Amino acid sequence: MPRLAIPLSDLQCRTAKTRERAYKLFDGGGMYLFVKPNGVKTWRLKYTKPNGKEGTLIIGNYPIVTLSVARRKRDEAKALLLDNLDPMEEKKKAKIVAQRAALLFETVALEWHADMSRRWTEGHAKTVMSRLRTHVFPLIGQRPIAELDTHDLLEITQRIKERGTMDVALRVQNYLSTIMRGAKRARQITMNPALDLAGSIHAPRTVHRPALSLNRLPELLHRIDNYNGRELTRLAVLLTLHVFVRSSELRFARWSEFDFQRAMWEIPDTRAPIEGVRNSTRGTKMNGDIQMVPLSPQVIEILERLRSLSRFSELVLPGDHKYWKPMSENTVNTMLRNVGYDTSKDVCGHGFRTMACSALLESGLWTDAAIERQMSHKERNRVRAAYIHKAEFLEQRRLIMAWWSNYIDANRHGHVTPHEFAHPVGDNITALQNSRGASKRG
């Protein structure tokens, strides 16, 4: 039981002197003023918790908390005890609630972005931040995260959907779900309002880039060979067909990346920026790795012709008017349209990757792992990736790239299937293996 005491007066509290050791001035009901040697005076309440253990509640410092306010807080604490509640625990809960009420969504989102950026590429981190600043922060950035509900989050994705950008809407929904899940784990919110977002957006149907069937390869080569436009453009399309890398991997390629003695092109994951050129730092999508592209004799021949046309530029494919800038991202597809293809239905530059992959698989000569590595695809099976992530299959990939270039040449004067070219029979052997046409311009 709290000791009986004569209630304090405000004068006693105000004039209480410091001593060498801290001491207590009791007011009654278990409350006392704790006077420290440094002059700090603190209201404290000694009480018995609902579990029978002793506890001490810090009410506040005098004179900020006056005698009358301290007594009111003591009575409030005792009322909680009557309801079998621990006033110290209730004070902690109230503090957490107050902190949540002051914690803005933008603050939490920026902390999440800073943490995730350590795992992302610089370009992806910029893209995520741009989407947050464009679509999310204007609506809920300055609102306390604890007061947001599912409808607040749905409003964001709904507005994006109305613009027709379903893919962006789905990605922003994923950001919101991840941010809110982290906030729930950090006890910044008590309920995750993003849980009910599931199913509100349906992923857009995957539309594969158009690619020609392999039996139309002779037709494609004929149109490339007879293109009457800029020679550098024609060679760029032919090079794209032979090496089947992604557009940005080729457009931003520098001569310094090529080792002609080793017949190897090493695409870094990040490149030096080119002033005024958007996304010019892009390299391979093999994050943290270098993508190795073995160079066939045909590719080396194309590169030598390109170097004679772009000798003033460090870029393999410089622009038409400014040699220090790369050719336009639309150049390859523009040429394909000029020679008679609909790049939305027939074939586009990216479709060359599909054509190469199809031929390599149909040949039956190569392992799936080596083909996927040359396509610079990440292994999706995590268990398998743990065992083969260091495997380069480099010697097999040298053979792959040489075979693909030879297969292209074999189709210059008529279609040959990948299986026929890989497994020639009888009199076809010599014809197929030595089929680089004399009229070839690339």
C-alpha positions in Angstrom: 0.0 0.0 0.0 1.2 3.5 -0.8 2.5 5.3 2.3 0.3 8.0 3.9 1.6 11.5 3.3 0.6 15.1 3.8 -0.3 16.5 0.4 2.3 18.8 -1.1 1.8 22.5 -1.8 3.0 24.1 -5.0 5.3 26.3 -2.8 7.0 23.1 -1.4 7.5 21.8 -4.9 8.9 25.1 -6.2 11.3 25.7 -3.3 12.6 22.1 -2.9 16.4 22.4 -2.7 18.9 20.0 -4.3 20.9 17.6 -2.1 24.0 15.5 -2.6 21.7 12.5 -3.2 18.3 12.3 -4.9 15.3 12.3 -2.6 11.5 12.0 -2.6 8.7 14.4 -1.6 5.5 12.3 -1.2 2.1 13.8 -2.1 0.0 10.8 -1.3 -1.6 7.9 -3.2 1.8 6.6 -4.1 2.9 9.7 -6.0 6.0 11.7 -5.2 8.3 14.4 -6.5 11.8 12.9 -7.2 14.4 15.7 -6.8 17.8 14.9 -8.4 21.1 16.5 -7.4 21.2 18.3 -10.8 17.9 20.1 -9.9 15.6 18.1 -12.2 12.3 17.4 -10.4 10.1 14.5 -11.7 6.7 13.3 -10.8 6.6 9.5 -10.3 3.9 7.1 -9.2 4.7 3.9 -7.4 2.0 1.3 -7.9 1.3 -2.5 -8.0 0.8 -3.9 -11.5 -2.2 -6.2 -12.4 0.3 -9.1 -12.3 1.3 -8.3 -8.7 4.7 -6.8 -9.5 5.7 -3.3 -8.4 6.0 -0.6 -11.1 7.0 3.1 -11.3 5.2 5.4 -13.7 7.0 8.5 -14.9 4.4 11.2 -15.0 6.5 14.2 -16.1 8.9 16.9 -15.0 7.9 19.8 -12.7 7.1 22.6 -13.3 6.1 21.7 -16.9 3.7 19.2 -15.3 2.2 21.2 -12.4 1.1 19.7 -9.1 -2.6 19.7 -10.1 -1.9 18.1 -13.5 0.3 15.5 -11.8 -2.6 14.6 -9.4 -5.0 14.3 -12.3 -2.6 11.9 -14.2 -2.2 9.9 -10.9 -6.0 9.5 -10.7 -6.2 8.5 -14.3 -3.5 5.9 -13.7 -5.4 4.5 -10.7 -8.6 4.4 -12.8 -6.7 2.2 -15.3 -5.6 -0.1 -12.5 -9.2 -0.5 -11.4 -9.9 -1.8 -15.0 -6.9 -4.2 -14.6 -4.8 -2.2 -17.0 -1.1 -1.3 -16.5 -0.7 2.5 -16.8 2.9 2.2 -17.9 1.9 -0.1 -20.7 -1.0 2.1 -21.7 1.4 5.1 -21.8 3.7 3.2 -24.1 0.8 2.4 -26.4 -0.4 6.0 -26.4 3.2 7.0 -27.4 3.2 4.6 -30.3 -0.2 5.8 -31.5 1.0 9.4 -31.4 4.1 8.5 -33.3 2.0 6.7 -35.9 -0.2 9.6 -36.2 2.7 11.8 -37.1 4.4 9.4 -39.5 3.8 10.4 -43.1 3.5 7.9 -45.9 6.2 9.7 -47.9 8.6 9.3 -45.1 8.1 5.5 -44.9 8.2 5.2 -48.7 11.5 7.0 -49.0 13.0 4.8 -46.3 11.8 1.7 -48.2 13.2 3.1 -51.5 16.6 3.9 -49.9 16.8 0.3 -48.6 15.7 -1.4 -51.8 18.0 0.8 -53.9 21.0 -1.1 -52.6 19.7 -4.2 -54.5 18.4 -2.4 -57.6 20.3 -1.0 -60.6 20.6 2.8 -60.6 18.2 3.0 -63.6 15.5 0.9 -61.9 15.8 2.9 -58.7 15.2 6.1 -60.7 12.2 4.6 -62.4 10.6 3.6 -59.1 11.2 7.0 -57.6 9.7 8.7 -60.6 6.5 6.6 -60.4 6.2 7.3 -56.6 6.6 11.1 -57.2 4.3 11.1 -60.2 1.4 8.8 -59.1 1.6 8.3 -55.3 3.1 11.2 -53.3 0.7 13.9 -54.7 -2.3 11.9 -53.4 -1.1 10.4 -50.1 2.5 11.4 -49.5 1.7 14.0 -46.8 -0.9 11.9 -45.1 -0.2 9.8 -41.9 0.4 6.3 -43.0 -1.7 4.9 -40.1 -4.8 6.6 -41.4 -4.7 5.3 -44.9 -7.2 2.6 -45.9 -7.7 0.4 -48.9 -9.8 2.9 -50.8 -7.0 5.5 -50.6 -4.6 3.1 -52.3 -7.2 2.0 -54.8 -7.7 5.6 -55.9 -4.0 5.7 -56.9 -4.1 2.6 -59.1 -7.5 3.4 -60.5 -6.2 6.8 -61.8 -3.3 5.1 -63.5 -5.6 2.5 -65.0 -7.8 5.2 -66.4 -4.8 6.5 -68.4 -4.5 3.1 -70.0 -1.1 2.2 -68.4 -2.0 -1.1 -66.9 1.5 -2.3 -66.5 2.5 0.8 -64.5 -0.7 0.4 -62.4 0.3 -3.1 -61.5 3.8 -2.1 -60.6 2.7 0.8 -58.4 0.3 -1.6 -56.7 3.2 -3.9 -55.9 5.2 -0.9 -54.5 2.3 0.0 -52.2 1.8 -3.6 -51.1 5.5 -3.9 -50.2 5.7 -0.6 -48.4 2.7 -1.4 -46.3 3.8 -4.9 -45.5 7.1 -3.5 -44.3 5.3 -0.8 -42.2 3.1 -3.5 -40.6 6.2 -5.5 -39.7 7.8 -2.4 -38.2 4.6 -1.7 -36.2 4.1 1.6 -38.0 0.6 0.5 -38.8 -1.7 -2.0 -37.1 -3.5 -3.3 -40.2 -2.2 -3.6 -43.8 -4.7 -1.8 -46.1 -2.9 -3.1 -49.2 -4.0 -6.7 -48.5 -7.3 -6.2 -50.3 -5.7 -4.7 -53.4 -5.0 -8.2 -54.7 -7.1 -8.9 -57.7 -8.0 -5.2 -58.4 -5.7 -5.2 -61.4 -5.3 -7.9 -63.9 -1.9 -8.2 -65.5 -2.0 -7.2 -69.2 -1.8 -10.1 -71.6 1.7 -10.7 -72.7 2.2 -9.7 -76.3 5.4 -11.2 -77.8 7.5 -9.2 -80.1 6.8 -10.1 -83.7 9.3 -12.4 -85.4 9.5 -14.0 -88.8 9.3 -17.8 -89.2 12.6 -19.2 -90.2 11.4 -20.2 -93.6 11.3 -16.4 -94.4 14.9 -15.9 -93.5 16.0 -15.9 -97.2 13.5 -13.2 -97.9 14.7 -11.1 -95.0 18.3 -11.4 -96.1 17.5 -10.5 -99.6 15.7 -7.3 -98.4 18.6 -6.4 -96.1 21.2 -6.9 -98.9 19.3 -4.8 -101.3 18.5 -1.9 -99.0 19.5 1.4 -100.7 19.7 3.6 -97.7 22.5 4.5 -95.3 25.1 1.7 -95.3 25.7 2.0 -91.6 22.0 1.4 -91.0 22.1 -1.7 -93.2 25.1 -3.1 -91.3 23.4 -2.3 -88.0 20.4 -4.4 -88.9 22.6 -7.2 -90.2 24.7 -7.1 -87.0 21.6 -7.2 -84.9 20.5 -10.3 -86.7 23.9 -12.0 -86.2 24.5 -11.2 -82.5 20.8 -11.0 -81.4 21.4 -8.8 -78.4 19.0 -6.3 -77.0 18.6 -2.8 -78.6 20.3 -0.8 -75.8 23.1 -3.4 -75.5 24.0 -2.7 -79.2 23.1 1.0 -79.6 25.4 2.1 -76.7 28.2 -0.3 -77.6 31.7 1.2 -77.5 34.7 0.0 -79.5 36.6 -0.5 -76.3 34.3 -3.4 -75.4 35.6 -5.5 -78.3 38.6 -7.7 -78.2 39.2 -8.8 -81.8 42.2 -11.0 -80.9 40.0 -13.1 -78.7 37.0 -12.6 -81.0 34.9 -11.5 -78.0 32.6 -8.7 -77.1 32.2 -8.0 -73.4 29.1 -6.0 -72.5 29.3 -4.4 -69.1 26.3 -4.0 -66.8 26.8 -0.3 -66.7 28.4 2.1 -69.2 29.8 5.6 -69.0 27.0 8.2 -69.6 26.8 10.1 -72.9 25.8 13.7 -72.3 22.3 14.4 -73.5 21.5 10.7 -74.3 18.8 9.2 -72.1 19.6 5.7 -70.6 23.0 5.7 -72.2 24.5 4.0 -69.1 22.5 0.8 -69.9 24.5 -2.3 -70.5 23.6 -5.9 -70.2 20.6 -7.0 -68.1 22.8 -9.6 -66.4 22.9 -7.5 -63.2 26.4 -7.3 -61.8 27.8 -9.5 -64.6 29.5 -9.0 -67.9 27.7 -10.5 -70.9 30.1 -12.3 -73.2 29.3 -12.4 -76.9 31.6 -14.5 -79.0 32.2 -13.0 -82.4 31.9 -15.2 -85.5 34.0 -14.4 -88.6 30.9 -12.9 -90.2 30.4 -10.6 -87.3 34.0 -9.5 -87.2 33.7 -8.7 -91.0 30.6 -6.5 -90.3 32.4 -4.8 -87.4 35.4 -4.0 -89.6 33.2 -2.4 -92.2 31.4 -0.4 -89.4 34.7 0.8 -88.0 35.7 2.2 -91.4 32.4 4.1 -91.5 32.6 5.4 -87.9 36.3 5.9 -87.4 35.8 9.3 -85.6 33.4 7.9 -82.9 34.0 5.7 -79.9 30.5 4.3 -80.6 30.1 1.3 -82.9 26.8 2.7 -84.2 27.0 6.5 -84.2 24.1 8.8 -85.2 23.7 10.2 -88.7 24.5 13.8 -87.8 26.2 13.7 -84.4 28.9 11.0 -84.3 29.3 11.3 -80.5 25.7 10.2 -80.0 24.3 6.7 -80.8 21.9 6.0 -83.6 18.2 6.4 -82.8 16.5 3.5 -81.0 14.0 3.5 -83.9 16.7 3.1 -86.6 16.5 -0.7 -87.0 12.7 -0.9 -87.0 12.5 2.1 -89.4 14.7 0.2 -91.9 12.6 -2.9 -91.5 9.5 -0.9 -92.3 11.3 0.7 -95.3 12.0 -2.7 -96.8 8.4 -3.8 -96.4 7.8 -5.2 -93.0 5.1 -4.2 -90.5 7.1 -4.0 -87.3 4.0 -4.5 -85.2 3.0 -7.7 -86.9 5.8 -9.1 -89.1 9.1 -8.6 -87.4 11.0 -6.1 -85.3 14.6 -5.8 -84.2 13.9 -7.6 -80.9 12.2 -10.4 -82.9 15.7 -11.4 -84.2 16.3 -12.8 -80.7 13.3 -15.0 -81.1 14.4 -16.2 -84.5 17.9 -17.1 -83.2 16.6 -18.8 -80.1 14.2 -20.9 -82.2 16.9 -22.0 -84.6 19.3 -22.9 -81.9 16.7 -25.0 -80.0 15.4 -26.7 -83.2 19.0 -27.6 -84.2 19.2 -30.0 -81.2 22.9 -29.3 -80.9 23.1 -27.1 -77.8 22.0 -27.4 -74.1 19.2 -25.2 -73.0 21.5 -23.7 -70.3 24.1 -22.5 -72.9 21.4 -21.0 -75.1 19.8 -19.2 -72.2 23.2 -17.9 -71.1 23.9 -16.6 -74.6 20.4 -15.0 -74.6 21.5 -13.3 -71.3 18.4 -14.7 -69.5 18.6 -15.1 -65.8 17.9 -18.6 -64.5 14.4 -18.5 -63.0 14.6 -21.7 -61.0 16.3 -20.6 -57.8 17.6 -24.0 -56.9 19.1 -24.5 -60.3 20.5 -21.0 -60.3 22.3 -21.7 -57.1 24.4 -24.4 -58.9 24.9 -22.9 -62.4 25.1 -19.1 -61.7 28.9 -19.2 -62.3 28.8 -21.4 -65.4 29.6 -19.5 -68.6 29.4 -22.4 -71.1 31.8 -20.2 -73.1 33.3 -22.8 -75.5 29.8 -24.1 -76.3 28.6 -20.5 -76.8 31.5 -19.8 -79.3 30.2 -22.7 -81.3 26.6 -21.4 -81.0 27.5 -18.0 -82.4 29.5 -19.4 -85.2 26.8 -21.9 -86.1 24.1 -19.2 -86.1 26.1 -17.0 -88.5 26.7 -19.9 -90.8 23.1 -20.8 -90.6 22.1 -17.3 -91.7 24.5 -17.6 -94.7 23.1 -21.0 -95.5 19.7 -19.4 -96.0 20.7 -16.7 -98.4 19.6 -18.7 -101.5 16.9 -20.9 -100.1 15.5 -22.0 -96.8 17.3 -24.7 -94.8 15.8 -25.9 -91.6 17.9 -25.8 -88.4 17.8 -29.5 -88.1 18.8 -30.0 -91.8 21.7 -27.7 -91.3 22.8 -29.3 -88.0 22.5 -32.8 -89.4 23.2 -32.8 -93.1 22.9 -36.0 -95.0 24.8 -37.3 -98.0 25.4 -34.8 -100.8 23.9 -32.0 -98.8 26.8 -31.9 -96.4 29.2 -29.9 -98.6 26.5 -27.6 -99.9 25.2 -26.7 -96.5 28.5 -26.2 -94.8 30.0 -24.0 -97.6 26.9 -22.0 -98.4 28.1 -18.5 -97.8 27.0 -16.9 -101.1 29.4 -15.0 -103.2 26.9 -12.3 -103.6 26.7 -11.6 -99.8 27.2 -8.0 -99.0 27.3 -8.4 -95.1 
